[in-house]
C-alpha cells in the first residue's frame, strides 16, 4: 500500500531532532510522499529547505493560517509570492482561511481579529488566483463564509481543497458542485464522526484525499498519542474497510493518484 499524506506539519519534528525517525517510520508504513503545510512566516523557509533535502518525498506549501494572522499579516503575505521563484517551489498556497473556534471570548477583540482574518484570506485568495496554484483551505466554524469568499475571489474551485473536512453531506455537496475537494484526517476513524464518514461517502472514493494533520488528530488505534505521517496507514485502512468497502490497495491507489493530480507532484 503506497500513500501520500496531503497535509502534515513537520516543523515540530525538525526542531526537536526527531524528524529523521519520523520520516523513516513514514517510509516503512508505505508513504511515498507528503505535503508539509505552511502556517506562518517562521516555517516557510524551513519547509523549503526540507523539500530540497528530501526531493520527491517532501513537498511543501506556503500560507498564513488564520490563527497566525495578527496585525503584521500584510508584511507576511507580501513574502508569499517570492517562494514561487524557489527551487523547489511550493505545490500549493495555504493553509489560509477563517477560524472562529480559536477567537478570544471578548467580543470586540474577537471581531478585530476576525476582521484581520477576512482581510488576510481575501489577499491570500488574490495571490492564489494570480499564481494559478492549488489552494489549501482551513475552515473552522466558518464554512459558509469561506465558500462565499472563494466564490467572490474568482479562484478556480477545482484547485481548492478544504483540509480536515469535518462538515456534513450538505456542505460537501456545496464543494462538489463547485468542483472542489475535501480531504479527511484521522477524525474519520472516531466513533463520534458519523457525519464525517457520510461526507466522505458523499464525495466518493474517486475524489478522496487523506491526510494526518500531524502532530494532531491521531487516528484510532493511536488516538491520544502525538500523530505522525506513518499513522496515515490507519486512516487509509479504516476508510477502505469501514467507509468504502474496497481493498486497501485500491483506496491507496486512488488517493495517491488524486494527491498527485491536485498538487501536481
C-alpha positions in Angstrom: 0.0 0.0 0.0 1.5 3.3 -1.2 0.2 6.5 0.3 0.6 10.3 0.2 -0.1 12.4 3.3 -1.6 15.5 1.7 -1.4 17.7 4.9 1.1 17.4 7.7 3.2 19.8 9.8 6.9 18.8 10.1 8.2 21.8 11.9 8.0 20.4 15.5 9.8 17.2 14.5 12.5 19.2 12.7 13.1 21.4 15.7 13.2 18.7 18.3 15.5 16.5 16.3 13.0 13.6 15.7 12.4 14.2 12.0 14.8 11.5 10.7 13.0 8.9 12.7 9.6 10.2 11.7 10.5 10.1 8.0 11.9 6.6 8.4 8.7 5.3 10.0 6.7 7.0 7.3 8.5 5.2 4.6 8.2 1.9 6.4 4.4 2.5 6.7 4.2 2.9 2.9 4.2 6.6 2.4 5.8 7.6 -0.9 5.3 11.4 -0.4 3.9 14.0 1.9 3.0 17.7 1.8 4.1 19.8 4.8 1.8 22.8 5.1 2.9 26.3 5.8 1.1 28.2 8.6 3.4 31.2 9.4 6.4 33.1 8.2 8.7 31.1 10.5 8.1 27.7 8.9 8.2 28.6 5.2 12.0 28.6 4.7 12.3 25.5 6.9 9.9 23.6 4.7 11.6 24.9 1.5 14.9 23.5 2.8 13.3 20.2 3.8 11.7 19.8 0.3 15.1 20.5 -1.2 16.9 18.0 1.1 14.2 15.3 0.5 13.3 15.9 -3.1 10.3 13.9 -4.3 9.4 12.7 -0.8 8.7 16.0 1.0 6.7 18.7 -0.8 5.6 22.0 0.8 3.1 24.8 0.8 3.3 28.4 1.9 0.4 30.1 3.7 -0.7 32.1 6.7 -3.0 30.1 8.9 -5.9 32.2 10.2 -4.7 31.6 13.8 -1.3 33.1 12.7 -2.9 36.3 11.4 -2.0 39.3 13.5 -1.5 43.0 13.0 1.5 42.2 10.8 -0.3 39.9 8.4 0.3 42.2 5.4 4.1 42.1 5.7 4.0 38.3 6.0 1.7 37.8 2.9 3.9 40.2 0.9 6.6 37.5 1.0 4.5 34.6 -0.2 4.9 35.0 -4.0 8.6 35.1 -3.7 8.6 31.4 -2.8 7.4 30.6 -6.3 10.8 31.6 -7.6 12.4 29.0 -5.3 13.7 25.5 -6.3 11.7 23.5 -5.4 8.7 25.9 -5.4 5.6 25.3 -3.3 3.0 22.9 -4.5 0.1 25.0 -3.1 -0.7 28.2 -1.3 -2.1 27.5 2.2 -3.3 26.9 4.6 -5.4 30.0 4.5 -9.0 30.6 5.6 -11.1 31.5 8.6 -11.3 30.2 12.2 -13.9 31.3 14.7 -13.2 28.5 17.1 -10.0 30.0 18.5 -11.1 33.6 18.7 -10.9 35.3 22.1 -14.0 35.4 24.2 -14.1 39.2 24.4 -16.4 40.4 21.6 -14.6 43.5 20.5 -11.2 41.7 20.3 -12.7 38.7 18.5 -14.3 41.0 15.9 -11.0 42.8 15.4 -9.0 39.6 14.9 -11.7 38.1 12.7 -11.6 41.2 10.6 -7.8 40.6 10.1 -8.5 37.0 9.2 -11.0 38.0 6.5 -8.6 40.6 5.1 -5.7 38.2 5.0 -7.9 35.5 3.5 -9.0 37.9 0.7 -5.4 38.8 0.0 -4.3 35.1 0.1 -7.0 34.2 -2.4 -5.9 37.1 -4.7 -2.4 35.8 -4.6 -3.6 32.2 -5.4 -5.6 33.5 -8.4 -2.5 35.3 -9.8 -0.4 32.3 -9.3 -3.0 29.8 -10.6 -1.9 27.4 -7.9 -3.7 24.9 -5.7 -5.2 26.4 -2.5 -5.4 24.6 0.9 -8.3 26.0 3.0 -8.6 25.9 6.8 -12.2 26.5 7.8 -13.4 26.1 11.4 -16.7 27.4 12.4 -16.8 29.5 9.2 -17.7 27.1 6.3 -20.2 29.3 4.5 -18.1 32.4 4.9 -15.2 30.7 3.4 -17.3 29.4 0.5 -18.7 32.9 -0.1 -15.3 34.5 -0.1 -13.8 31.9 -2.5 -16.8 32.4 -4.8 -16.2 36.2 -4.8 -12.4 35.7 -5.4 -12.6 34.2 -8.8 -10.2 31.4 -7.7 -10.6 28.2 -9.8 -12.7 25.9 -7.5 -11.2 22.8 -9.0 -7.9 23.8 -7.4 -9.4 24.2 -3.9 -9.2 21.7 -1.1 -10.9 22.1 2.3 -8.5 20.2 4.5 -9.6 18.3 7.6 -13.2 18.2 6.4 -15.5 17.9 9.4 -18.8 19.2 8.0 -21.7 17.0 6.7 -23.1 15.9 3.5 -24.9 19.2 2.7 -21.6 21.1 3.0 -19.8 18.5 0.9 -22.4 19.0 -1.8 -21.6 22.7 -1.8 -18.0 21.8 -2.6 -18.5 19.0 -5.1 -21.0 21.0 -7.2 -18.3 23.7 -7.5 -15.6 21.1 -8.3 -13.7 21.5 -5.1 -12.2 18.8 -2.9 -12.5 17.7 0.7 -9.6 15.9 2.5 -10.0 13.7 5.5 -8.0 13.1 8.7 -7.9 10.5 11.4 -11.2 12.0 12.6 -12.7 9.6 10.0 -11.9 6.8 12.4 -13.6 8.3 15.5 -16.8 6.7 16.7 -18.5 10.1 17.1 -17.7 11.1 13.5 -20.6 9.6 11.6 -21.3 12.9 9.8 -17.7 13.0 8.5 -17.9 9.4 7.2 -21.1 10.3 5.5 -19.5 13.3 3.9 -16.6 11.2 2.6 -19.0 8.7 1.1 -21.0 11.6 -0.5 -17.8 12.9 -2.1 -17.0 9.4 -3.3 -13.9 7.3 -3.4 -12.9 8.7 -6.8 -12.3 12.1 -5.3 -10.9 11.1 -1.9 -7.7 12.6 -0.4 -6.4 11.7 3.1 -4.1 13.4 5.5 -2.8 13.2 9.0 -2.7 16.9 10.0 0.1 15.7 12.3 1.0 16.1 15.0 -2.7 16.5 15.7 -5.9 14.4 15.1 -4.3 11.0 15.6 -6.4 8.2 14.2 -7.5 5.1 16.0 -5.9 2.9 17.4 -3.4 5.5 18.5 -5.8 8.3 19.5 -4.4 10.2 22.5 -0.8 9.9 21.3 1.0 12.5 19.1 0.2 12.0 15.4 2.8 11.4 12.7 2.7 10.7 8.9 3.2 6.9 9.5 -0.3 6.8 11.1 -1.9 7.7 7.8 -2.0 4.0 7.1 -4.6 3.5 9.9 -6.9 6.1 8.3 -6.5 4.5 4.9 -7.2 1.0 6.2 -10.3 2.2 8.1 -11.6 4.2 5.1 -11.1 1.2 2.8 -12.8 -1.3 5.0 -15.4 0.7 7.0 -16.4 3.5 4.7 -15.9 2.4 1.1 -15.8 -1.4 1.4 -12.9 -1.7 -1.0 -9.4 -3.3 -0.8 -6.8 -1.2 0.9 -4.6 -1.2 -2.2 -7.4 0.2 -4.3 -8.1 3.0 -1.9 -4.4 3.8 -1.7 -4.0 3.9 -5.4 -7.0 6.2 -5.9 -6.0 8.6 -3.1 -2.4 8.7 -4.2 -3.4 9.5 -7.8 -5.7 12.2 -6.6 -3.0 13.8 -4.5 -0.5 13.8 -7.4 -3.1 15.3 -9.7 -4.3 18.0 -7.3 -0.8 19.1 -6.1 1.0 18.4 -9.4 3.5 16.1 -7.8 
